[in-house]
Amino acid sequence: MLPKFSSKAFLAPMAGVSDPALRLQCKKMGAGLVVTEFTSIHSIIAKEQQLKENMKTIQEFIEYSEEERPLSVQLFGSDLVALEKAAKIVEPYFDIIDYNMGCPAPHITQQMAGGALLQEVNLTQQIFSTLVNAVKKPVTLKIRSGVTSASKFLFRDIAEVAEDEGIQMITFHPRTVSQGYSGNADWNLIKELKEISNLPIVGNGDVTTPEEAKTMLDETGCDYVMIGRGVMGNPFLFEQINDYLKTNSYHEYSFKDRLDSFFEYLHLTSKYNIKFANIKGQAMRFTKGMRGGSSLRAKITFSKNLSELEQIMKDGYALSNA
């Protein structure tokens, strides 16, 4: 059984972006579900072995806080033995196990993982069966529409297999693997999936405003929306979507609010082992579209430690008031 979600807007798993500090921030802002950055089943197994020797658990590797719940962990990799083992390792710590069949990155698809699996219906069926039988927690799925424009309807067969094998929810990004993040997500395909599947469907792709979230829900009939790039540096979007769906209006936030929000993020990072390069990346995203933002980002690039970064971002207040 899926947990109850507090809102219809979910945070997408994004490598190097949806770290535990940002997830917690988005959760506080009203995200109904947050998902970890996607993680290789092989690295989970290797890491667990290492951690066990030091009397530690996988929680040291995939960091999270209890306040993020319900929390979904996203796995990738198609080796069935490793998949079963990795799923059993993470199961005690997470509420949902999500399987990635959407990543378009070549270094992932080349190892028969992510979006490449869309063309492998038999292997996919074995993957779903393995996962669902390995754990008692609900298993969900993230897919793209197909691999190339010629195969953009592969999702139909995959969705059918998923439902037959006991997958409990599908997140659908209606772009092909070869499209990457270019062009437009074809929301008509989300509508089609909703019509042919009995599972809850999470629409994903090109939602950057509360209005777009409502349009996606209304036009496709999907049950939830998942937001990735639209929320980068803008965790307010969850609150705005939730308000807009209820009241048709929402609060606008200033760049000063965005900077305040970055400092809140920075404060949260102190509890986790987040790479400085990733924190710098988040700083870049929080200054996007801000007056004087490009000169700030140039300085952020050269910052060497947290205190330098903090000072640069403090200087941003003067720019945001200019």
N, C-alpha and C positions, 0 to 999 in steps of 0.2 A: 504493500500500500504506500502510495506517495504521501509525504507529509502535507499538512495544510500550509498553503502559502499566504503570507499576509498581504501580498499585492500581486498585480498582474505583470509587473515589470521586473525582469531578471537581469543580473549582470553576467555577461559572457566571460568565458575563460579566455584570457589573452596572455600569451607568453611575455614575461617581462613587464606586464602591466597590472594584471589582477592579483597583486601580491596581498598578503594578509592584512596589511594596513589599509590599502584602498578598498578591499572587500568589506572590512569592518565599517569604514566610512560610508560606503554605499548602502550597507545594511541599515546603519543609523538613519540614513536619508530615505529609507523606505523601499529598498530592493526586496522583492519577495523571495528571491533565491540568489545565492552567490555560488560560483563554481571556481574551483582552484585552477591555476594554470595547468595546462595539460601535461601529463607526466608519463614517461616511458615505463612500461611494465618491467622491462629489464633493469632499469635503474632503481625501481622500488625493491626488487628482489636483492640486488647487489647491496643497496644501502641498508636494508633491513638486517642483512647478515653482519655488516660492519657495526651497526648500532647495537645489535644484540650483544656483541662481544663487549661493548661498553655499558651494558645494562640500560640501554635507551630504547625508545620505540620510534616507529616511523614518523611520529609527530615532530621529531627533530628535523626531519627531511621535508615533509609537507607541512609547513607550519600553519596553524589556524588558531582561532580563539572560540570559546564556547558561545560567545555573543553572536557569532555569524550564523548560527543554526536557524533553519535547516541548511545544511552545507553539503554540496555535491563535489565529489572528487572526479576529475576527468582523466581517463586512461587512454593510451594509444599503444598499438603493437598487436601483431596478429599470431604470434606463436601461442598455440592453445594451452600448452602445459604452463608456460610462463604466465599467461593471462589468468588462468585459474589460481595460480599461486599468488600473484600480485593482488587479485581481487580479494582473496581471503586475508591477506596482510592488511589491506586498508579498511576492510568492512567494519571492524569494531569502532573506528574513529569517525566515520562519515555517515550521513543519513541517506545519501543517494550515490550510486556508482554510475557515472556517465561514460559512454564510450564514444570516442572521436572517430567519425568517418567523414570529417569535413575539412580537415587541414589541407590547404593546397600547396604548402611549402615543399619544394622538390626533395629536400633532405629527409622529409617524412614519407612522401609518396614513394620514393625509391626503395624504401624498406618494407614495401607492401603494408603501409599503414595510412591512417588519415583518409583523404579523399580517394586514393587509389583503390580502396576496397570496394567502392561502388560497383565496379565491373566484375566483382568476384562473388556472385550470389551464393554459391555452395559454401565457400569459406566463411562468408558473412553469417550464414545460417549456423555453422559450427561455432562461430565466435559468440553469437547471441545465446545459443544453447549452453555453451560452456559457462558463460557469465551468470546466466539466470540460475543455473543449477549449482554454481559454486557458492552463491551467497543468498542470504535471506532478505537483505536490503533491496529496495527497488532499483532496477537497472533501467537507465534511460539512454537515449541515443542522440548524437548530433550528426546531421548529414548535410551534404550539398545536393543539388539537383542531379548532377551527372559529372562526367569527366570533361567532355568537350561539347560544343553546341549540337553536334550530331547525336550525342548520347544524353541529352539533357533531361530525359524522362526516366533515367535509371532509378530515381527515387521511388517510383511506383512499386517496383518489385521488392526493393529493399524494405519499404514500409510494410508491405504485406508479410514478408518473412519476419520482420520485427514483431508485428502483432501476434503472429502464430507462435513465436518462440517465447512470448511473455515479457517483452520490453514494455515499459509502462508509460513512456512519454517520449515524443520525438521533437527535437529542436531542428528546424529546417531553415537553412540559409539558401535561398533559391538563386544561387549563382553556380556555374560549373567550376570544376577544379581549375581548368585552364584560364578561366576569367580572373582568378585570384580575387582581388577586391576592386577590379575595374568595371566599368559599365554600370548598369543598374540591376539591382536584385529584382527578379520577376515575381512580384507578389501574387500574380494570378496562379502561380504554381503552389503557393501556400494554400490558396483557396481550394485548388484541386485536391491537394493532400488531405485537407480537412474533410472534403466530401467523400473521399474513398477510405478513410481510416476511422476507426472507432476510438483511437487513442487521443489523449490531450495533445494538442499541437502548439509548439512555441514558435512563433514567427520571428525571424532574425534577418537583419540586413537593411541598411539605409534608414534606420530610425534615429534621428538626432534631435527631435523636438517633441513636446507633448502632443502637438497636433498630428504629427506623423504616427505616433504610437496609437492614437485613437483611430486614425484612418486605417492603419493596418488591421486592428482588431475588428473594425466595422466592415471593411471591404473583404477580408479573407475569412472571417469567422473563427480565426485562431483563438486559442484560449489564453495565451500569454504572449508577451513580447520579450525578446532578449536583446540587450543593447551592449554593443562592444565599443566601437570607435566613438560613438556619440557621447559616451560618458567620460571619455579621457579628459582629465582636468576639469570635469564638470559633474561631480557627484550629485549636484542639486537636481539633476534631470529626473531622478526617481521620485523625489517629492513633488516636482512639477507635474509629472505624468499622473501620479496618484490623485493629486488635487484636480487636475483637468478632467480626469475621468469621472470624478464625483461632482464637480461644481462648474465645469466648463471655464474655469479661470485658474490662474496660478501666479505665484510671486516671481517677479523678475529679480535676478541677482546681479550685483555690480561687480566690477573687476576687483574692488577692495574685498568684497565677499569671497571672490575666488582666491585671493591671496590668503585671507584668513583660513580658508578651507585647506590651502596647501600647508599652512603651519600646523593645522590640526592633523593632517596626514603625517607631517614630519614628526610630530609628537608621538603618533602611534607607531612609527617605524622603530622607535627605540626598543620596543618589546620584541622585535623580530630580527632575524638575520637576513636583512635585505641588502643586496649589493648597492654600493654607492652609485654605480653607473645607472642602475634602475631608478634610484631616487632622483638623480639628475634628469632622467628621462621624464619622470612625473613632473618635475619642476618646469620643464619645457612645455608640457601639455597644459599646465595650469596658467601659463602666461600667453597662451594662444589667443590671438585676436585683441590683445590688450594694447592700449596706447604705449608706445615705447617697448613693446614686447620683444621686438627683434633684437634691439640692443641688449636687453636683459638676457635673451637666450644666447647671444654671443658670449656674454660674461659667464653664464651658467656652464657653457661648454668647457671653459678653462678652469672652472673651480676644482680644487683638489681635495677638499674635505667638507664635512658637514657645516663647520662654522663659517667657512667662506661662502658656501651656498646659502646659508641662512642670511648672511649679511647682504648678499646680492638681492635676495627676495625681499628683504626689509626695504632696500632702496626702491623696490617696485612700488611701495605705497606712495612715494612722492610722485612717481610717474602716473599712477592710477588716479591721483588727485589733480594732476596738471590740467 
